[in-house]
Amino acid sequence: MNQAIQIILLPVLIGILLFLLPSALRMIKAIIAIGVILITGYLAISLFGAEEIVFSLDYRAGDEKYCSFSLDGLSKLIILFMSLLSLLVVIYSTVYRTAAVLRNYYAWFLITLGFSYGAVLTNNLLFFLICWGILGISLYMLTHGKDEKSSAAAKKTLVIIGASDGIMILGIAIIWRITGTLNMDEIALPTSDLVRSIACLSLLIGSFTKAGAFPFHTWVPDYSETAPATSSAYLPASLDKLLGIYFLARITTQLFVLGDWMRFILLTIGVITIITAVMMALVQHNYKRLLGFHAVSQVGYMIVGFGLGSVIGIAAGLFHMINNAIYKGGLFLAAGAIEQQTGKEDLEDLGGLSRAMPLTFFATLVFALSISGIPPFNGFASKWMIYQGIIDFGHGTGISNQLWMVWLGLAVLGSALTLASFIKFTGGIFLGRQQKESSKTREASPVMWIPMLILALVCIGFGVFASNQVVPKLFMPVSGSFEYTGIWESSTVGLLVLVSIALGIVIYLLGNIKNFRTSDSFIGGEKIQEETSFSTLEFYKSFQEFKWLDTMFRRAKDRWFDLYDLFGRLISWLGGIFSRLHTGILHDYTLWVFAGLVILLLLLIT
């Protein structure tokens, strides 16, 4: 399968060659990157129709042990959408000014894509780990260390991703010890004992960290706030989600046979991720950080889908993974357009941009409704499948099955809070009174809004044609066929909703809207229209007035739930203890050396 090897090597090799070109030739680098992604996109489409096969390179003896590749329904699905999202982001990047200041941006962009293909197509865990580790480095290199805050976020990202890679090595070592192989198609371990469970949890930690699930998620909001919008759309929103959930799919459906307690752990982490992240998003004023928390929250739905273990649950998890990459990538692109046109990042500094940026507003509205699970958009379709999967899951007898109402209730609550959060997001940016500083704001370049509109149309199409086209043709070949528990005709309902919206717009436009009279507010004889307005953000302050919520938010602000910060404090505390032990007195050092020797002898004896 030369095409599968070409799709990996081509971006990596061209990306390395781009390092040789001077920075002044940035546009030439961009054109080369677009050309490479178009070629790999063509290869991805051709592979999508190829037969499923596991193959190895056999250039020399022993290659088959480590150079084994798998082309199945799951890998073909992932590389197809990786190609689409990469193409749209790289086109957008050509006019996005913040990406322009990143050194070797397009080189790292292509290297990231190539090793992402490698991680998805490989059948060998060692080769997978190599690709996975390099992606952690490229994630770091695609940040813009413009100040201390962004540099700290980049370092935090690298440390957390690197630490999870180390834990994954432990899991892979255990698998090698038990099975004697690292080829994924030869592994199917039950989580029936402690050692196998540790191996499973070690790999799950790597998956959760890459995807951004609780409690390994804290790098995502920091990265989203400080990195260029294109980097956020490309990695935490798109490729990292696809890779993290792809690996979760491999773990739960191929590498391990999950027991009831392991499913309980997955479902618990899933709903905690949904609720905690969306609650944090509600109180954010920086809209890029708000989107970062939502990038975390949506991962919870995917974990719940795979935690169910049923055919509909797996299909729903995959569908929501693709949907999230589409609308979350679109939201970050919209955030980049807003940031570039206004120079503002706080919701308090924005408002009333719907007239100045109508195309960006339309795309953002579609993305916001999609992520909130509003029909007829794609987010509703995948969430509806997850809800049905949870209800079917409740027919089982295990402890996880008996708690199905808890999983369902928290998943639905998460959708409601997501909608509330995006009312704040869209209202704070596009509705209300326009700030004087934004009076000269204009729509972004077509090179920026065309990718957003394409993604918005995909959100609509995937929602309208979900039940009879998208799910049967894209996801059932991966998960297997299933029947819906409830009545769900997405095409009929979706088209009726879209027709009603279109008719409403037509009626509005045909009306004599120009003759509506507008006037200032009249209060006590004073004209204070310019001074009176109600900020969308004011309503959300009430969330923090609840005592227990206020306590949680304050603890979160102080980073009580941030593993990176907690470990930093622990290391600092231990460092302080050891510093105090270094008194400079020879007798004390002799005592510690003697105590250490005694401890070593005791360990050797036992």
C-alpha positions as CSV (number, residue, x, y, z in Angstrom):
1,M,0.0,0.0,0.0
2,N,2.3,2.7,-1.3
3,Q,-0.4,5.4,-1.0
4,A,-0.5,4.9,2.8
5,I,3.3,5.3,3.1
6,Q,3.2,8.4,0.7
7,I,0.6,10.1,2.8
8,I,2.8,9.9,5.8
9,L,6.2,10.7,4.2
10,L,5.2,13.5,1.8
11,P,4.2,16.1,4.4
12,V,7.1,15.2,6.7
13,L,9.8,15.4,4.0
14,I,8.4,18.6,2.4
15,G,8.0,20.1,5.9
16,I,11.7,19.4,6.6
17,L,12.6,21.0,3.3
18,L,10.6,24.2,4.1
19,F,13.1,24.8,7.0
20,L,15.7,25.5,4.3
21,L,13.7,28.3,2.7
22,P,14.1,31.9,4.2
23,S,11.3,33.4,6.2
24,A,10.9,36.1,3.6
25,L,9.4,33.5,1.2
26,R,6.5,32.9,3.6
27,M,3.8,33.0,0.8
28,I,5.8,30.5,-1.3
29,K,5.9,28.2,1.8
30,A,2.1,28.6,2.1
31,I,1.5,27.7,-1.5
32,I,3.8,24.7,-1.2
33,A,1.9,23.6,2.0
34,I,-1.5,24.0,0.3
35,G,-0.2,21.9,-2.6
36,V,1.0,19.1,-0.3
37,I,-2.2,19.0,1.6
38,L,-4.2,18.8,-1.6
39,I,-2.1,15.9,-2.7
40,T,-2.5,14.1,0.6
41,G,-6.2,14.9,0.6
42,Y,-6.5,13.2,-2.8
43,L,-4.6,10.2,-1.4
44,A,-6.9,10.1,1.6
45,I,-10.0,10.0,-0.6
46,S,-8.4,7.2,-2.7
47,L,-7.6,5.3,0.5
48,F,-11.2,5.7,1.7
49,G,-12.4,3.5,-1.0
50,A,-9.6,0.9,-0.6
51,E,-10.1,-2.5,1.0
52,E,-9.3,-2.9,4.7
53,I,-5.9,-4.5,5.1
54,V,-3.0,-4.9,7.6
55,F,0.3,-4.7,5.8
56,S,4.0,-4.4,6.7
57,L,7.1,-2.9,5.0
58,D,9.5,-5.7,4.1
59,Y,12.6,-3.8,2.8
60,R,14.7,-5.8,5.1
61,A,14.3,-8.6,7.6
62,G,12.6,-7.6,10.8
63,D,10.7,-4.6,9.4
64,E,7.4,-6.4,9.8
65,K,7.8,-6.2,13.6
66,Y,7.7,-2.4,13.8
67,C,6.6,-1.1,10.4
68,S,3.2,-2.6,10.4
69,F,0.3,-0.5,9.2
70,S,-3.5,-0.9,9.4
71,L,-6.0,0.5,6.9
72,D,-9.4,-0.1,8.3
73,G,-12.7,1.8,8.5
74,L,-11.6,3.8,11.6
75,S,-8.2,5.0,10.2
76,K,-9.7,5.8,6.8
77,L,-12.4,8.0,8.4
78,I,-9.9,9.9,10.5
79,I,-7.3,10.7,7.8
80,L,-10.2,11.9,5.5
81,F,-11.3,14.5,8.0
82,M,-7.7,15.4,9.0
83,S,-7.1,16.3,5.3
84,L,-10.2,18.4,5.1
85,L,-9.6,20.4,8.3
86,S,-5.9,20.9,7.5
87,L,-6.7,22.3,4.1
88,L,-9.2,24.8,5.4
89,V,-6.9,25.9,8.3
90,V,-3.8,26.3,6.1
91,I,-5.8,28.5,3.6
92,Y,-7.1,30.6,6.4
93,S,-3.5,31.0,7.7
94,T,-2.3,32.8,4.6
95,V,-4.0,36.0,5.7
96,Y,-4.1,35.5,9.5
97,R,-1.5,37.9,10.8
98,T,-0.7,36.2,14.1
99,A,0.3,33.0,12.3
100,A,2.6,35.1,10.1
101,V,4.9,35.9,13.0
102,L,5.5,32.2,13.9
103,R,8.8,31.0,12.7
104,N,8.7,28.0,10.4
105,Y,4.9,27.9,10.8
106,Y,4.2,25.9,7.5
107,A,7.1,23.6,8.1
108,W,5.7,22.5,11.5
109,F,2.2,22.5,10.1
110,L,3.2,19.8,7.5
111,I,5.3,17.8,9.9
112,T,2.3,17.8,12.3
113,L,0.0,16.5,9.6
114,G,2.5,13.8,8.4
115,F,3.0,12.4,11.9
116,S,-0.7,12.6,12.6
117,Y,-1.3,10.4,9.6
118,G,1.5,8.1,10.9
119,A,-0.1,7.8,14.3
120,V,-3.5,6.8,12.7
121,L,-2.2,4.4,10.1
122,T,0.4,2.5,12.1
123,N,-0.5,-0.9,13.6
124,N,2.5,-0.9,15.9
125,L,2.4,0.7,19.3
126,L,6.1,1.6,19.3
127,F,5.9,3.5,16.0
128,F,2.6,5.0,17.3
129,L,4.4,6.3,20.4
130,I,7.2,7.9,18.2
131,C,4.6,9.8,16.1
132,W,2.6,10.7,19.2
133,G,5.7,12.1,20.9
134,I,6.8,14.2,17.9
135,L,3.3,15.7,17.8
136,G,3.8,17.0,21.4
137,I,6.9,18.9,20.2
138,S,5.0,20.3,17.1
139,L,2.2,21.4,19.4
140,Y,4.8,23.4,21.4
141,M,6.4,24.9,18.3
142,L,3.1,26.1,16.9
143,T,2.5,28.5,19.9
144,H,3.6,32.1,19.8
145,G,5.8,32.9,22.8
146,K,5.1,36.6,22.5
147,D,5.1,37.2,26.3
148,E,5.6,35.4,29.6
149,K,2.0,34.2,29.7
150,S,2.1,32.5,26.3
151,S,5.5,31.0,27.0
152,A,4.3,29.6,30.3
153,A,1.3,28.1,28.5
154,A,3.5,26.5,25.9
155,K,5.8,25.1,28.5
156,K,2.8,23.7,30.5
157,T,1.5,22.1,27.4
158,L,4.8,20.4,26.6
159,V,5.2,19.2,30.2
160,I,1.7,17.7,30.6
161,I,1.8,16.0,27.1
162,G,5.3,14.7,27.8
163,A,4.3,13.4,31.2
164,S,1.4,11.5,29.7
165,D,3.7,10.0,27.1
166,G,5.9,8.7,29.9
167,I,2.9,7.0,31.5
168,M,1.9,5.5,28.1
169,I,5.3,3.9,27.9
170,L,4.6,2.1,31.1
171,G,1.3,0.7,29.6
172,I,3.0,-0.3,26.4
173,A,5.8,-2.1,28.3
174,I,3.2,-4.1,30.3
175,I,1.4,-5.0,27.0
176,W,4.7,-6.2,25.6
177,R,5.5,-8.2,28.7
178,I,2.1,-9.9,28.7
179,T,1.6,-10.5,25.0
180,G,5.1,-10.4,23.4
181,T,3.8,-8.2,20.6
182,L,3.2,-4.5,19.9
183,N,1.0,-5.0,16.9
184,M,-2.5,-3.7,17.8
185,D,-4.4,-6.3,15.7
186,E,-2.8,-9.0,17.8
187,I,-3.8,-7.6,21.2
188,A,-7.1,-8.1,23.1
189,L,-6.5,-8.0,26.8
190,P,-9.3,-8.3,29.3
191,T,-9.1,-5.8,32.2
192,S,-9.6,-8.7,34.6
193,D,-6.7,-8.1,36.9
194,L,-4.6,-5.3,38.4
195,V,-1.7,-5.4,35.9
196,R,-3.9,-5.4,32.8
197,S,-6.0,-2.6,34.4
198,I,-2.9,-0.5,35.0
199,A,-1.9,-1.0,31.4
200,C,-5.3,0.1,30.2
201,L,-5.4,3.1,32.5
202,S,-1.9,4.1,31.4
203,L,-3.0,4.2,27.7
204,L,-6.2,6.0,28.7
205,I,-4.3,8.7,30.4
206,G,-2.4,9.4,27.2
207,S,-5.6,9.5,25.2
208,F,-7.4,11.7,27.7
209,T,-4.4,14.2,27.9
210,K,-4.2,14.5,24.1
211,A,-8.0,14.9,23.7
212,G,-8.2,17.2,26.8
213,A,-10.3,15.2,29.3
214,F,-10.6,15.8,33.0
215,P,-8.3,15.9,35.0
216,F,-5.6,16.2,32.3
217,H,-7.3,19.1,30.5
218,T,-5.8,22.2,32.0
219,W,-3.4,22.8,29.2
220,V,-6.2,23.2,26.6
221,P,-7.8,26.5,28.0
222,D,-4.3,28.0,28.5
223,Y,-3.1,27.0,25.1
224,S,-6.4,28.3,23.4
225,E,-6.1,31.7,25.1
226,T,-2.5,32.4,24.2
227,A,-1.8,30.5,21.0
228,P,-2.7,31.8,17.5
229,A,-6.3,30.9,16.6
230,T,-5.0,28.8,13.6
231,S,-2.9,26.7,16.0
232,S,-5.9,26.2,18.3
233,A,-8.2,25.3,15.4
234,Y,-5.6,22.9,14.0
235,L,-4.5,21.1,17.1
236,P,-6.6,21.2,20.3
237,A,-9.8,21.7,18.4
238,S,-9.2,19.3,15.4
239,L,-6.2,17.0,15.1
240,D,-5.6,16.5,18.8
241,K,-9.2,15.6,19.3
242,L,-9.2,13.3,16.4
243,L,-6.0,11.6,17.6
244,G,-7.0,11.4,21.2
245,I,-10.4,9.9,20.5
246,Y,-9.0,7.7,17.8
247,F,-6.7,6.2,20.4
248,L,-9.6,5.9,22.8
249,A,-11.5,3.9,20.2
250,R,-8.5,1.6,19.7
251,I,-8.2,1.1,23.4
252,T,-11.8,0.4,24.1
253,T,-12.7,-1.7,21.0
254,Q,-9.5,-3.5,20.1
255,L,-6.6,-3.4,22.6
256,F,-8.7,-4.2,25.8
257,V,-11.9,-5.9,26.7
258,L,-13.4,-3.6,29.3
259,G,-15.0,-4.9,32.5
260,D,-17.9,-3.2,34.3
261,W,-15.7,-1.2,36.6
262,M,-13.6,0.1,33.8
263,R,-16.8,1.3,32.0
264,F,-17.9,2.9,35.2
265,I,-14.6,4.9,35.3
266,L,-15.0,6.0,31.7
267,L,-18.6,7.1,32.2
268,T,-17.7,8.9,35.4
269,I,-14.8,10.8,33.8
270,G,-17.0,11.5,30.8
271,V,-19.8,13.3,32.7
272,I,-17.3,15.1,35.1
273,T,-15.5,16.4,32.0
274,I,-18.8,17.6,30.5
275,I,-20.1,19.4,33.6
276,T,-16.9,20.9,35.1
277,A,-15.6,22.3,31.8
278,V,-18.9,23.9,30.8
279,M,-19.3,25.4,34.2
280,M,-15.9,27.0,33.9
281,A,-16.8,28.2,30.4
282,L,-19.8,30.1,31.7
283,V,-17.7,32.5,33.8
284,Q,-15.0,33.2,31.2
285,H,-14.7,36.7,29.7
286,N,-11.8,35.9,27.3
287,Y,-13.7,34.3,24.4
288,K,-10.7,32.2,23.3
289,R,-10.4,30.8,26.8
290,L,-14.1,30.2,26.8
291,L,-13.8,28.1,23.6
292,G,-10.9,26.2,25.2
293,F,-13.1,25.0,28.0
294,H,-15.8,24.0,25.5
295,A,-13.1,22.0,23.6
296,V,-12.7,20.1,26.9
297,S,-16.4,19.7,27.7
298,Q,-17.3,18.1,24.3
299,V,-14.7,15.4,24.9
300,G,-16.9,14.1,27.7
301,Y,-19.6,13.2,25.3
302,M,-17.2,11.1,23.2
303,I,-15.9,9.3,26.3
304,V,-19.4,8.5,27.4
305,G,-20.2,7.1,24.0
306,F,-17.2,4.8,24.1
307,G,-17.8,4.0,27.7
308,L,-21.2,2.5,26.8
309,G,-19.4,0.0,24.6
310,S,-22.5,-0.6,22.5
311,V,-22.6,-0.3,18.7
312,I,-24.7,2.9,18.8
313,G,-22.5,4.3,21.6
314,I,-19.3,3.7,19.5
315,A,-20.9,5.2,16.4
316,A,-22.2,8.2,18.5
317,G,-18.7,8.7,20.0
318,L,-17.1,8.7,16.5
319,F,-19.8,10.9,15.0
320,H,-19.5,13.5,17.9
321,M,-15.7,13.4,17.5
322,I,-16.0,14.4,13.8
323,N,-18.7,17.0,14.6
324,N,-16.7,18.5,17.3
325,A,-13.6,18.9,15.1
326,I,-15.8,20.6,12.5
327,Y,-17.6,23.2,14.6
328,K,-14.9,23.7,17.2
329,G,-12.4,24.3,14.5
330,G,-14.8,26.7,12.9
331,L,-15.3,28.5,16.2
332,F,-11.6,29.1,16.6
333,L,-11.3,30.4,13.1
334,A,-14.2,32.8,13.9
335,A,-12.4,33.9,17.0
336,G,-9.3,34.5,15.0
337,A,-11.2,36.7,12.5
338,I,-12.8,38.7,15.4
339,E,-9.4,39.1,17.1
340,Q,-7.8,40.3,13.8
341,Q,-10.5,42.7,12.9
342,T,-11.0,44.2,16.3
343,G,-7.8,43.6,18.3
344,K,-10.0,42.6,21.3
345,E,-10.1,39.3,23.2
346,D,-12.5,40.1,26.0
347,L,-16.3,39.9,25.6
348,E,-16.7,43.1,27.6
349,D,-14.9,45.0,24.9
350,L,-17.1,43.8,22.1
351,G,-20.7,43.9,21.0
352,G,-22.9,44.6,18.0
353,L,-20.6,43.1,15.3
354,S,-23.4,41.3,13.5
355,R,-23.8,44.2,11.0
356,A,-20.1,44.8,10.6
357,M,-19.2,41.1,10.2
358,P,-22.4,39.4,8.9
359,L,-20.7,36.3,7.4
360,T,-18.6,35.6,10.4
361,F,-21.8,36.1,12.5
362,F,-23.7,33.6,10.4
363,A,-21.0,31.0,10.6
364,T,-20.5,31.5,14.3
365,L,-24.2,31.2,14.9
366,V,-24.3,27.9,13.1
367,F,-21.3,26.6,15.1
368,A,-22.8,27.8,18.4
369,L,-26.1,26.1,17.7
370,S,-24.3,22.9,16.6
371,I,-22.1,22.6,19.7
372,S,-25.2,23.3,21.9
373,G,-27.1,20.4,20.3
374,I,-29.9,22.3,18.6
375,P,-31.6,20.6,15.7
376,P,-31.2,20.4,12.8
377,F,-27.5,20.8,13.2
378,N,-24.9,18.0,13.5
379,G,-24.2,18.4,17.2
380,F,-27.8,17.5,17.9
381,A,-27.6,14.4,15.8
382,S,-24.6,12.9,17.6
383,K,-25.8,13.9,21.0
384,W,-29.2,12.4,20.3
385,M,-27.4,9.1,19.5
386,I,-25.5,9.3,22.7
387,Y,-28.7,9.8,24.7
388,Q,-30.3,6.8,23.0
389,G,-27.2,4.8,23.7
390,I,-27.4,5.6,27.4
391,I,-31.1,4.6,27.5
392,D,-30.3,1.3,25.8
393,F,-27.3,0.9,28.2
394,G,-29.8,1.0,31.1
395,H,-31.2,-2.4,30.2
396,G,-28.0,-4.0,31.5
397,T,-27.5,-5.3,35.1
398,G,-24.1,-3.9,36.0
399,I,-23.6,-1.0,38.4
400,S,-22.8,1.3,35.5
401,N,-26.0,0.3,33.8
402,Q,-28.1,1.0,36.9
403,L,-26.8,4.5,36.9
404,W,-28.0,5.3,33.4
405,M,-30.3,8.1,34.5
406,V,-27.3,9.9,36.1
407,W,-25.2,9.7,32.9
408,L,-28.2,10.8,30.8
409,G,-29.2,13.7,33.2
410,L,-25.7,15.1,33.4
411,A,-25.2,14.8,29.6
412,V,-28.5,16.7,28.9
413,L,-27.6,19.3,31.6
414,G,-24.2,19.8,29.9
415,S,-26.0,20.6,26.6
416,A,-28.3,23.1,28.3
417,L,-25.3,24.8,30.0
418,T,-23.5,24.8,26.7
419,L,-26.4,26.7,25.0
420,A,-26.4,29.2,27.9
421,S,-22.6,29.7,27.4
422,F,-22.9,30.3,23.7
423,I,-25.8,32.8,24.2
424,K,-23.2,34.7,26.2
425,F,-20.5,34.1,23.5
426,T,-22.6,35.2,20.4
427,G,-24.6,37.8,22.3
428,G,-21.5,39.4,23.8
429,I,-19.7,39.6,20.5
430,F,-22.3,40.1,17.8
431,L,-25.5,41.4,19.5
432,G,-26.2,44.5,21.7
433,R,-24.7,47.9,21.2
434,Q,-21.5,48.2,19.2
435,Q,-18.5,49.7,21.0
436,K,-17.2,53.0,19.8
437,E,-13.8,51.4,19.4
438,S,-15.2,48.9,16.9
439,S,-17.2,51.4,14.8
440,K,-14.7,51.0,11.9
441,T,-14.7,47.2,12.1
442,R,-15.2,45.4,8.7
443,E,-15.8,41.8,7.6
444,A,-12.7,39.6,7.5
445,S,-11.0,38.7,4.3
446,P,-12.8,36.1,2.0
447,V,-9.8,33.8,2.6
448,M,-10.9,33.8,6.2
449,W,-14.6,33.6,6.0
450,I,-14.8,31.1,3.1
451,P,-13.3,28.2,5.3
452,M,-15.7,29.2,8.0
453,L,-18.8,29.0,5.7
454,I,-17.7,25.7,4.3
455,L,-17.5,24.2,7.9
456,A,-20.9,25.8,8.7
457,L,-22.5,24.2,5.7
458,V,-21.0,20.9,6.7
459,C,-22.6,21.3,10.1
460,I,-26.0,21.8,8.5
461,G,-25.5,19.0,6.0
462,F,-24.3,16.5,8.6
463,G,-27.3,17.4,10.8
464,V,-30.0,17.3,8.1
465,F,-28.8,14.1,6.4
466,A,-27.5,12.3,9.6
467,S,-29.9,9.4,9.9
468,N,-30.2,8.3,6.3
469,Q,-26.9,9.3,4.8
470,V,-24.0,10.4,7.1
471,V,-24.3,7.8,9.9
472,P,-25.0,4.7,7.6
473,K,-22.3,5.6,5.1
474,L,-19.5,7.0,7.3
475,F,-19.9,5.5,10.8
476,M,-21.8,2.2,10.6
477,P,-19.0,0.7,8.5
478,V,-16.7,1.3,11.5
479,S,-19.0,0.5,14.4
480,G,-21.5,-1.9,12.9
481,S,-25.2,-1.5,12.0
482,F,-27.8,-0.7,14.6
483,E,-31.4,0.4,14.9
484,Y,-32.5,3.6,16.6
485,T,-34.6,3.2,19.7
486,G,-36.7,6.3,19.1
487,I,-38.2,7.9,16.0
488,W,-35.6,10.0,14.3
489,E,-36.0,11.3,10.7
490,S,-33.4,13.9,10.6
491,S,-33.9,14.8,6.9
492,T,-37.6,15.5,7.2
493,V,-37.3,17.5,10.4
494,G,-34.1,19.3,9.4
495,L,-35.5,20.4,6.0
496,L,-38.7,21.6,7.6
497,V,-36.7,23.7,10.1
498,L,-34.5,25.1,7.4
499,V,-37.5,25.9,5.2
500,S,-39.2,27.7,8.0
501,I,-36.1,29.7,8.7
502,A,-35.7,30.6,5.0
503,L,-39.4,31.7,4.8
504,G,-39.0,33.9,7.8
505,I,-36.0,35.6,6.3
506,V,-37.8,36.1,3.0
507,I,-40.8,37.6,4.7
508,Y,-38.6,39.8,6.7
509,L,-36.8,41.0,3.6
510,L,-40.0,41.5,1.6
511,G,-41.5,43.6,4.4
512,N,-41.1,47.4,4.4
513,I,-38.4,47.3,7.0
514,K,-36.9,50.6,6.0
515,N,-39.9,52.5,7.2
516,F,-39.6,51.4,10.8
517,R,-39.0,54.4,13.1
518,T,-36.2,54.4,15.6
519,S,-35.8,56.9,18.4
520,D,-33.8,57.4,21.5
521,S,-35.0,56.3,25.0
522,F,-37.0,59.1,26.8
523,I,-36.3,59.0,30.5
524,G,-37.2,62.0,32.5
525,G,-36.6,64.3,29.5
526,E,-33.0,63.1,29.2
527,K,-31.6,61.4,26.1
528,I,-29.3,58.7,27.4
529,Q,-29.6,56.1,24.7
530,E,-25.8,56.1,24.1
531,E,-25.1,55.5,27.8
532,T,-27.7,52.8,28.5
533,S,-27.2,49.3,27.5
534,F,-27.4,45.9,29.1
535,S,-24.3,43.7,28.8
536,T,-24.9,40.0,28.1
537,L,-22.2,39.2,30.6
538,E,-24.2,40.7,33.5
539,F,-26.7,37.8,33.7
540,Y,-23.9,35.2,34.0
541,K,-22.5,36.9,37.1
542,S,-25.5,35.4,39.0
543,F,-23.9,31.9,38.6
544,Q,-21.1,33.1,40.9
545,E,-23.5,34.3,43.6
546,F,-24.4,30.8,44.6
547,K,-22.1,30.0,47.6
548,W,-20.9,26.6,46.5
549,L,-20.4,27.7,42.9
550,D,-18.5,30.7,44.0
551,T,-16.3,28.5,46.2
552,M,-15.6,26.2,43.2
553,F,-14.8,29.0,40.9
554,R,-12.4,30.6,43.3
555,R,-10.7,27.3,43.9
556,A,-10.4,26.8,40.2
557,K,-9.0,30.3,39.7
558,D,-6.4,29.5,42.4
559,R,-5.6,26.3,40.3
560,W,-6.7,23.8,43.0
561,F,-7.8,21.4,40.3
562,D,-4.8,21.9,38.0
563,L,-2.5,18.8,38.2
564,Y,0.3,20.8,36.6
565,D,0.2,23.5,39.3
566,L,-0.4,21.0,42.1
567,F,2.6,18.9,41.1
568,G,4.6,22.2,40.8
569,R,3.7,23.1,44.4
570,L,4.5,19.6,45.6
571,I,8.0,19.6,44.0
572,S,8.6,23.1,45.4
573,W,7.6,21.9,48.9
574,L,9.9,18.8,48.6
575,G,12.7,21.1,47.3
576,G,12.3,23.3,50.3
577,I,12.6,20.3,52.6
578,F,15.8,19.0,50.9
579,S,17.2,22.5,50.9
580,R,16.8,22.7,54.7
581,L,18.5,19.3,55.0
582,H,21.6,20.7,53.3
583,T,23.0,22.4,56.4
584,G,26.7,22.3,55.3
585,I,27.6,20.3,58.4
586,L,29.7,17.1,57.6
587,H,28.1,15.1,60.4
588,D,24.7,15.6,59.0
589,Y,25.8,14.5,55.5
590,T,27.5,11.4,57.0
591,L,24.3,10.5,58.8
592,W,22.2,10.8,55.6
593,V,24.7,8.6,53.6
594,F,24.6,6.0,56.3
595,A,20.7,6.0,56.4
596,G,20.6,5.7,52.6
597,L,22.9,2.7,52.7
598,V,20.8,1.0,55.3
599,I,17.6,1.6,53.2
600,L,19.4,0.1,50.1
601,L,20.5,-3.0,52.1
602,L,17.0,-3.5,53.5
603,L,15.6,-3.3,49.9
604,L,18.1,-5.8,48.6
605,I,17.4,-8.2,51.5
606,T,13.7,-8.1,50.9
